[in-house]
Amino acid sequence: MKKLLNFQTYLPVLFGLGSAVLLLGAWWTVSLLTNNEIPNPVSTWAVFSEMLATPFYDYGPNDKGIGNQLFSSLIRVFSGFGAGSLLAIPLGLLIGSSKTAFRLINPIVQILRPVSPLAWFPLGLLAFKAAEGATVFIIFVTSLWPTLINTAFGVASIPQDHKNVAKAFGFSRWKYIIKVIIPYALPHIITGLRLSIGVAWMVIVAGEMLSGGVGIGFFVWDSWNALSLEKILSAILIIGTVGLLLDKGFDWLQKRFAFS
């Protein structure tokens, strides 16, 4: 039994290694099929290791290390994501707890939710007069919907028994929100936040390609202009790894606050 438990402890590591082997195998196969037009893992690693050797150098506006590029992107992502969450959570609580609010606001949500992030970019430029503000704006707009919808669903799913108990104890509106609505809806809210941070991290690449300047998206576009596919693939690996870490962080929160 003890050996079985020890084996299960190492299962996540083994599956992780298996996934890495599959990815590298597929990558190498594609490289061979394209006659190395797509760089193989070895040549990409050589460039990637050079990038990691000096990640924070700064030789001017268009020549910065990958660490600086990544840090700039993360600041934009968390700025837009944070602002979107501050709007989405209260609005989701309102929509989920009021049928009138749901009927008024839900059609607007369903109209705006499918709009492409890039379609919002010109409006962001018009509003903020700067590409930096426009990039944060499109992250704000596109990342708020998963949190809003999941929050509203969590609140609307509160069992009638919970509501009856709150009425029996004479809870005030504020106490009802604190003691019933938020604790019950919290796992749904975290699920929404987890989805939203994934959306925000995907949108930042496209936004920075349009806005230019500094950021991981601009780095990908600049590497394409320089015909450095190794740098593009290295950036894709970094984007994927950071996205995985962000998802794992919210997955931990989700399990921490899951229903017992």
HUJOJO-V868444 format. One record per pair of residues at least 24 apart in sequence whose ideal C-beta (glycine too) atoms are under 6 Angstrom apart, sorted by the first residue. I is the first residue (numbers start at 0). J is the second residue. If there is no record, write none. Layout:
i->I j->J
i->I j->J
This chain:
i->38 j->228
i->38 j->229
i->42 j->229
i->43 j->229
i->43 j->232
i->46 j->229
i->46 j->230
i->46 j->233
i->47 j->233
i->50 j->233
i->63 j->213
i->68 j->214
i->68 j->215
i->68 j->218
i->69 j->215
i->71 j->213
i->71 j->214
i->72 j->203
i->72 j->214
i->72 j->215
i->75 j->134
i->75 j->135
i->75 j->203
i->76 j->199
i->76 j->200
i->76 j->203
i->78 j->135
i->79 j->135
i->79 j->138
i->79 j->139
i->79 j->199
i->80 j->142
i->80 j->196
i->80 j->199
i->82 j->139
i->83 j->139
i->83 j->142
i->83 j->143
i->84 j->146
i->86 j->143
i->87 j->143
i->87 j->146
i->87 j->147
i->88 j->150
i->90 j->147
i->91 j->147
i->91 j->150
i->91 j->151
i->92 j->154
i->94 j->151
i->95 j->151
i->95 j->154
i->95 j->155
i->96 j->154
i->112 j->144
i->116 j->141
i->116 j->202
i->120 j->209
i->130 j->210
i->134 j->206
i->134 j->210
i->137 j->202
i->137 j->206
i->138 j->199
i->138 j->202
i->141 j->198
i->141 j->202
i->142 j->195
i->142 j->198
i->142 j->199
i->145 j->191
i->145 j->194
i->145 j->195
i->146 j->191
i->146 j->192
i->146 j->195
i->149 j->187
i->149 j->190
i->149 j->191
i->150 j->188
i->150 j->191
i->152 j->187
i->153 j->184
i->153 j->187
i->154 j->180
i->154 j->184
i->157 j->183
i->185 j->256
i->186 j->256
i->186 j->257
i->189 j->252
i->189 j->253
i->189 j->256
i->193 j->249
i->196 j->245
i->200 j->242
